[in-house]
Structures are given as C-alpha cells and as structure tokens.
Amino acid sequence: MLHPDFTEVIPSGQRFTRSQIISVLTASADRDRSPRKAVELRGVRLSDSIIMVTYVSEQGDRRARRVTLWLKTGPNWRAYYHQSTPMEPGS
C-alpha cells in the first residue's frame, strides 16, 4: 500500500521514510489503538496518476486534518506522501 518512496511528515515537522514509519507503527506498544473514524473525506484527481485525498480523523476527543497523495504505479495505487495537522478542540 505504501510506495517505495513514501514519506510522512508528523505535526512536529519530523519526516519519516517508508521503512521508518513501518518500524514505528509495528513497534509502538504504547500507541493509541482506539478506533479512528474518517469524516469530511474528499478526493481530487490531480492527474491520471495522482489523487489527493483529504479528510479529518477522529479518535476519541482528538481530531486531525490529514492529506495523502496517492500515486498510480502500474495497475496499483500507492500512498506516496502523508501529512497530519492536529485540530484544536471544537474546531
């Protein structure tokens, strides 16, 4: 699902490569695993091979605006870039 050149930028500005984010997600025992819901989901085709998906994630009382760029490589769509920005409560 992740493109070989995938990068993610977290709210602190730190950038993770594909292998780094896989390591973080699989090794983090203290990670919040409560259900996460996506709302305000929108997709915009930027070209024949690029789609930008934006949404708000809700996890308990936490919300974040998220964007993912999807790149078509051959017959498959793969996440190429992802970024998340936390939202203030009530916004």
Secondary structure, 3 states (H helix, E strand, C coil): CEEEEEEEECCCCCEEEHHHHHHHHHHCCCCCCCCCEEEEEEEEEEECCEEEEEEEEEECCEEEEEEEEEEEECCEEEEEEEEEEECCCCC
